[in-house]
Amino acid sequence: MIVVVGPGRCGSSSVAKFLHEHGVFMGHRFVATDGDNPRGYFECAEFNWLNNGLLTRALSRPVWAAGVTAAIAIRKEPWGFKSPATADVIEDYLRLLESPRFIRCRRPFDHVCRSFQRCYGWDDAKIERTVMRREENLDRHLSGYPVLDVEIGVYENVLAFAGADYSSQFALDPQARGSQAVIASNGPALSSHNRHA
């Protein structure tokens, strides 16, 4: 299981899209595309709903945990999910996830803050509190877990981290960026593994 994390506005949508396009099941349904992210968020609507429910207190922790457990039970490897709010509830997830691996998306702090401002119109104080809280949560709770740090647009190691069984089927161009990093398939298409009931 791969969990794509970051503070938000950090390239996690691009990483989730990259994984999805290369056979890692990232969800049955994604959060709708909009003007702030016209290429898609690639956020699993189910995990996004659960996270927001817990954070807004619309869901109790036991109901949230039951929902996460049920969502996990129907997935088959390779799979993952992405929701920026995961950084706010990472400690809760770590109680439920078995052998998780994390792809942590990185982008310069000031770039993240400017992107939050453009997309959400939040004031500087709210943006800084949100980004710093999420980064601190990830720093504190991911110690001891397998974590791949990924800078926005540099995804050469993502497939290998997602699972050696799958990454070995691709030739990677170390000069390429984003989805263009995969330039040749040496085996069966991974997209066939992306069909989950």
C-alpha positions in Angstrom: 0.0 0.0 0.0 1.3 3.4 -1.0 0.0 6.6 0.7 0.8 9.8 -1.1 1.2 12.6 1.5 2.1 16.2 1.7 0.7 19.5 3.0 -1.4 20.1 -0.1 -0.5 22.1 -3.3 2.8 20.3 -3.4 2.5 18.0 -6.5 0.7 15.1 -4.8 -1.9 15.1 -7.5 0.8 14.7 -10.2 2.3 11.8 -8.2 -1.1 10.1 -7.7 -1.9 10.5 -11.4 1.5 9.1 -12.3 0.9 6.0 -10.1 -2.7 5.6 -11.4 -1.5 5.7 -15.0 1.1 3.0 -14.3 -1.2 0.5 -12.7 -1.4 1.4 -9.0 -5.0 1.5 -8.1 -5.7 4.9 -6.5 -9.4 4.8 -6.1 -12.8 3.8 -7.6 -13.8 7.5 -8.0 -11.8 10.7 -7.8 -12.6 14.1 -6.4 -13.9 16.2 -9.4 -11.5 18.2 -11.5 -11.9 22.0 -11.3 -10.2 25.2 -12.3 -7.6 24.9 -9.5 -6.4 21.6 -10.8 -7.7 21.1 -14.3 -5.6 17.9 -14.9 -7.3 16.2 -11.9 -6.6 15.8 -8.2 -6.5 12.0 -8.3 -7.8 12.0 -4.7 -9.8 8.9 -3.8 -13.3 10.4 -3.1 -13.9 7.7 -0.5 -10.8 8.5 1.6 -11.3 12.2 1.1 -14.8 11.9 2.4 -13.7 9.9 5.4 -10.8 12.3 6.2 -13.0 15.4 6.0 -15.7 13.7 8.0 -13.3 13.0 10.8 -11.7 16.5 10.7 -15.1 18.2 10.7 -16.4 15.8 13.4 -19.2 14.7 11.1 -17.8 11.2 11.7 -16.7 9.7 15.1 -13.3 8.0 15.2 -14.9 4.6 15.4 -17.1 5.2 12.4 -14.1 6.7 10.5 -11.9 3.7 11.4 -14.7 1.3 10.3 -14.9 3.1 7.0 -11.2 3.1 6.4 -11.0 -0.6 7.3 -13.8 -1.4 4.9 -12.1 0.6 2.1 -8.8 -1.2 2.7 -10.5 -4.6 2.7 -11.7 -4.4 -0.9 -8.4 -3.3 -2.4 -5.7 -5.5 -4.0 -2.1 -4.7 -4.5 -0.7 -2.6 -5.9 -2.9 0.2 -4.5 -2.7 3.5 -2.8 -4.5 6.7 -2.1 -3.9 10.4 -1.8 -5.7 13.0 0.2 -4.0 16.1 1.6 -6.0 15.8 4.8 -4.2 12.5 5.5 -1.4 14.7 6.9 -3.8 16.0 9.6 -4.9 12.5 10.6 -1.7 10.5 9.9 -1.5 9.2 13.5 -5.0 7.7 13.2 -4.1 6.0 9.9 -0.9 4.5 11.4 -3.1 2.6 13.9 -5.0 1.0 11.0 -2.6 0.5 8.1 -0.5 -2.6 7.8 3.0 -2.1 6.3 2.3 1.2 4.7 4.8 3.0 2.4 4.7 6.7 2.0 5.5 8.9 -0.9 6.0 12.4 0.6 5.7 15.2 -1.9 7.9 18.2 -1.4 7.8 21.7 -2.8 9.4 24.9 -1.4 7.4 26.3 1.4 6.8 29.7 -0.2 5.5 28.0 -3.4 3.1 25.9 -1.4 1.8 29.0 0.4 1.4 31.0 -2.8 -0.5 28.1 -4.4 -2.9 27.9 -1.4 -3.4 31.7 -1.7 -4.3 31.4 -5.4 -6.6 28.4 -5.0 -8.3 29.1 -1.7 -7.8 32.8 -1.0 -6.9 32.0 2.6 -5.0 34.6 4.6 -1.3 34.1 5.2 -1.6 33.1 8.8 -4.1 30.3 8.1 -2.0 29.0 5.2 1.2 29.0 7.2 -0.5 27.3 10.2 -2.0 24.6 7.9 1.1 23.9 6.0 3.4 23.9 9.1 0.9 21.7 11.0 0.8 19.1 8.2 4.5 19.1 7.7 5.2 18.7 11.4 2.7 15.9 11.7 4.4 14.0 8.8 7.9 14.7 10.3 6.8 13.4 13.7 4.8 10.3 12.7 6.5 8.9 9.6 9.8 8.3 11.3 10.6 4.6 11.1 8.3 4.0 8.0 9.5 3.6 4.4 9.2 7.1 2.9 10.2 8.3 -0.5 10.6 12.0 -0.7 9.6 13.4 -4.1 10.1 16.9 -5.4 7.4 18.3 -7.7 8.0 17.0 -11.2 10.8 14.6 -10.4 9.3 11.1 -10.3 12.1 8.7 -11.4 12.0 6.6 -8.3 8.2 6.5 -7.7 7.5 3.2 -9.6 10.4 1.4 -8.0 9.1 2.5 -4.6 5.6 1.4 -5.4 6.7 -2.1 -6.0 9.7 -3.7 -7.7 7.5 -6.3 -9.4 6.0 -3.5 -11.5 8.8 -1.0 -11.9 11.1 -3.6 -13.5 8.7 -3.6 -16.5 9.6 -0.1 -17.4 12.7 1.7 -18.8 13.1 5.0 -17.1 14.7 8.1 -18.7 16.5 9.9 -15.8 16.2 13.2 -17.7 12.5 13.0 -18.1 10.0 14.6 -15.8 6.5 13.7 -14.6 4.6 11.1 -16.6 7.2 11.3 -19.3 9.7 9.5 -17.0 8.2 6.2 -18.3 9.3 5.9 -21.9 9.1 2.2 -22.7 7.3 -0.9 -21.5 9.3 -4.1 -21.3 6.4 -6.2 -20.1 2.6 -6.3 -19.8 0.8 -3.0 -19.4 0.2 -2.2 -15.7 -3.1 -0.6 -16.5 -4.6 -4.1 -16.6 -3.8 -4.4 -12.9 -5.9 -1.2 -12.3 -9.2 -3.0 -12.6 -10.6 -3.5 -9.1 -14.2 -4.4 -8.3 
